[in-house]
Amino acid sequence: MDTWWEGITTLNKVFVCSAVVFTLLFVWQIIMTLLGVDSHGGSHFGGAGLNSGMEAPIHYEVHEFSGDAFTLISTRSILAFGTLFSWAGALYLADGTSILLTLVYSVIWGAIAMLGVSLILHFLLRMQEQGNVSVSWALGEQGTVYISIPANGPGKIRLMMKGVMSIINACGKNGSPIMAGTRVKVINILNQNTVEVIELWSPEVE
């Protein structure tokens, strides 16, 4: 092992190290997804500080009602790009391919991985919206505001639906704003992916 490591170029060592890091992160991301564990960073690359508007934080729940728009840049797709880009670079360099061609091939493989992961996630979400998961299951359930609900606008809440942790769009009753972290109850279904909620301490909560 030591002989092999000493025998490869510095650039190849960089590719190998980054490949290991990206692979571990990608596998961790998949495991967290399967376990339904939730994290509170930014769902799009760059972290929460770069998010604006309705960009959702990172979440690993399988059921999120946001499949209407195709998203190429996400945490999972970037990790997929980094994983395949790094492994391709390491393997092409080890095979004696020139640095320029190695970079070109690596970018191509990384782009294929990014696009593939993005398409898979997009179609999974679309399938859920088409009937595998019904937002009507949320009626009467209690949850937590995940992204602050602005006045007269949607935010996002996290709640259990049929035993599955899910994130859905939500508006406050009568357009009232509700801060992130507030416990709420779903009192109405506004459309196929948005519900109406009130705070649990509200006198209207039974």
Secondary structure per residue as TSV (DSSP state, phi and psi in degrees):
chain	resnum	aa	ss	phi	psi
A	1	M	-	360.0	-46.5
A	2	D	H	-62.0	-39.7
A	3	T	H	-64.6	-42.9
A	4	W	H	-63.2	-43.6
A	5	W	H	-64.5	-42.2
A	6	E	H	-69.6	-21.4
A	7	G	H	-86.8	-9.5
A	8	I	S	-97.8	160.2
A	9	T	-	-73.5	164.9
A	10	T	H	-60.9	-41.3
A	11	L	H	-62.8	-39.6
A	12	N	H	-65.5	-36.6
A	13	K	H	-63.1	-39.0
A	14	V	H	-62.8	-43.9
A	15	F	H	-61.9	-43.9
A	16	V	H	-63.9	-46.2
A	17	C	H	-62.7	-44.5
A	18	S	H	-67.1	-33.7
A	19	A	H	-62.8	-43.0
A	20	V	H	-63.9	-44.7
A	21	V	H	-62.6	-49.5
A	22	F	H	-64.2	-37.0
A	23	T	H	-64.5	-44.5
A	24	L	H	-62.5	-42.7
A	25	L	H	-65.2	-40.2
A	26	F	H	-67.3	-43.0
A	27	V	H	-63.8	-41.6
A	28	W	H	-60.5	-43.2
A	29	Q	H	-58.9	-43.5
A	30	I	H	-65.5	-44.3
A	31	I	H	-61.4	-44.5
A	32	M	H	-62.9	-35.9
A	33	T	H	-64.0	-46.4
A	34	L	H	-65.2	-33.5
A	35	L	H	-81.6	-12.6
A	36	G	T	73.0	25.2
A	37	V	-	-81.8	146.0
A	38	D	-	-112.5	140.3
A	39	S	-	-124.4	161.0
A	40	H	-	-115.5	35.4
A	41	G	S	-94.9	-162.1
A	42	G	B	-89.1	135.1
A	43	S	S	-72.4	-26.2
A	44	H	S	-103.6	148.0
A	45	F	T	-55.1	134.0
A	46	G	T	124.2	-13.1
A	47	G	-	88.7	171.9
A	48	A	G	-64.6	-29.4
A	49	G	G	-66.6	-21.6
A	50	L	G	-97.9	-3.8
A	51	N	-	-78.1	150.0
A	52	S	-	-147.7	163.4
A	53	G	T	62.7	-129.0
A	54	M	T	-103.6	20.9
A	55	E	-	-67.2	128.2
A	56	A	-	-82.9	149.4
A	57	P	B	-64.7	167.7
A	58	I	-	-60.3	136.1
A	59	H	-	-147.8	148.7
A	60	Y	-	-111.0	8.4
A	61	E	-	-64.3	140.3
A	62	V	S	-71.1	-33.5
A	63	H	E	-99.2	98.0
A	64	E	E	-128.8	131.4
A	65	F	S	-88.2	76.2
A	66	S	-	-150.7	37.7
A	67	G	-	-91.2	5.9
A	68	D	S	-68.7	-32.4
A	69	A	S	-112.4	138.5
A	70	F	-	-77.4	129.5
A	71	T	-	-118.7	116.4
A	72	L	-	-83.7	-40.9
A	73	I	-	-94.6	112.1
A	74	S	-	-149.6	170.7
A	75	T	H	-58.6	-46.1
A	76	R	H	-65.4	-43.0
A	77	S	H	-68.5	-34.6
A	78	I	H	-69.6	-39.2
A	79	L	H	-64.6	-37.7
A	80	A	H	-64.7	-42.8
A	81	F	H	-59.2	-50.5
A	82	G	H	-61.3	-37.9
A	83	T	H	-64.6	-53.4
A	84	L	H	-72.0	-35.9
A	85	F	H	-58.4	-46.7
A	86	S	H	-68.7	-45.6
A	87	W	H	-65.3	-39.9
A	88	A	H	-62.4	-43.9
A	89	G	H	-60.4	-44.9
A	90	A	H	-62.9	-42.9
A	91	L	H	-71.9	-42.0
A	92	Y	H	-65.3	-41.6
A	93	L	H	-64.4	-40.9
A	94	A	H	-64.5	-26.5
A	95	D	T	-86.1	-0.4
A	96	G	T	91.6	10.1
A	97	T	-	-69.7	146.2
A	98	S	-	-63.9	157.9
A	99	I	H	-61.3	-42.6
A	100	L	H	-62.1	-48.6
A	101	L	H	-66.1	-35.3
A	102	T	H	-60.1	-45.2
A	103	L	H	-64.5	-41.5
A	104	V	H	-63.2	-49.6
A	105	Y	H	-62.8	-38.3
A	106	S	H	-65.5	-42.1
A	107	V	H	-62.5	-40.9
A	108	I	H	-62.2	-48.0
A	109	W	H	-63.6	-40.0
A	110	G	H	-64.2	-41.2
A	111	A	H	-64.5	-38.9
A	112	I	H	-62.3	-42.7
A	113	A	H	-64.6	-43.9
A	114	M	H	-61.0	-47.6
A	115	L	H	-64.8	-41.1
A	116	G	H	-62.3	-46.7
A	117	V	H	-64.4	-41.9
A	118	S	H	-62.8	-42.0
A	119	L	H	-65.8	-42.1
A	120	I	H	-60.6	-47.7
A	121	L	H	-63.9	-40.3
A	122	H	H	-61.5	-47.7
A	123	F	H	-71.2	-31.4
A	124	L	H	-63.6	-44.0
A	125	L	H	-66.3	-39.0
A	126	R	H	-64.1	-39.2
A	127	M	H	-62.2	-39.7
A	128	Q	I	-64.1	-42.1
A	129	E	I	-68.5	-21.1
A	130	Q	I	-88.7	8.8
A	131	G	I	136.9	-15.7
A	132	N	I	-66.8	-29.3
A	133	V	S	-131.9	133.5
A	134	S	-	-112.4	127.7
A	135	V	G	-66.3	-19.3
A	136	S	G	-63.7	-19.7
A	137	W	G	-64.4	-19.2
A	138	A	G	-77.8	-17.5
A	139	L	T	-58.2	125.5
A	140	G	T	85.7	-8.3
A	141	E	-	-82.7	157.2
A	142	Q	E	-106.7	147.0
A	143	G	E	-154.2	-166.0
A	144	T	E	-127.4	137.9
A	145	V	E	-67.0	124.4
A	146	Y	E	-95.1	-44.8
A	147	I	E	-121.2	129.2
A	148	S	-	-46.8	136.4
A	149	I	B	-90.0	115.0
A	150	P	-	-78.0	166.8
A	151	A	T	-63.0	129.4
A	152	N	T	57.8	29.0
A	153	G	S	-148.9	162.0
A	154	P	-	-83.3	146.3
A	155	G	E	-121.9	-152.9
A	156	K	E	-135.4	144.3
A	157	I	E	-123.2	156.5
A	158	R	E	-116.8	130.3
A	159	L	E	-157.9	166.5
A	160	M	E	-90.3	130.3
A	161	M	E	-128.5	115.5
A	162	K	T	55.0	37.0
A	163	G	T	82.1	4.7
A	164	V	E	-113.8	126.3
A	165	M	E	-71.2	122.9
A	166	S	E	-132.6	159.1
A	167	I	E	-123.4	125.6
A	168	I	E	-134.9	159.6
A	169	N	E	-70.1	147.0
A	170	A	E	-149.6	145.5
A	171	C	E	-120.9	148.0
A	172	G	E	-76.5	150.9
A	173	K	G	-62.4	136.5
A	174	N	G	59.1	25.1
A	175	G	G	75.0	16.3
A	176	S	-	-73.8	141.0
A	177	P	-	-78.7	148.8
A	178	I	B	-138.1	129.4
A	179	M	-	-75.4	152.6
A	180	A	T	-59.9	141.5
A	181	G	T	93.7	-9.4
A	182	T	-	-77.4	137.2
A	183	R	E	-77.9	134.0
A	184	V	E	-136.5	166.8
A	185	K	E	-126.4	137.9
A	186	V	E	-80.5	123.0
A	187	I	E	-115.3	-10.9
A	188	N	E	-160.4	151.1
A	189	I	E	-103.2	115.4
A	190	L	E	-83.6	-40.9
A	191	N	E	-159.0	-167.4
A	192	Q	T	-67.3	-13.7
A	193	N	T	-139.7	18.0
A	194	T	E	-137.8	136.9
A	195	V	E	-120.6	165.9
A	196	E	E	-109.8	136.0
A	197	V	E	-132.1	160.7
A	198	I	E	-131.1	155.6
A	199	E	E	-69.6	146.6
A	200	L	T	-64.8	-26.5
A	201	W	T	-82.2	-3.1
A	202	S	S	-64.3	141.2
A	203	P	T	-59.6	-18.0
A	204	E	T	-78.8	-13.6
A	205	V	-	-75.4	126.2
A	206	E	-	-80.1	360.0
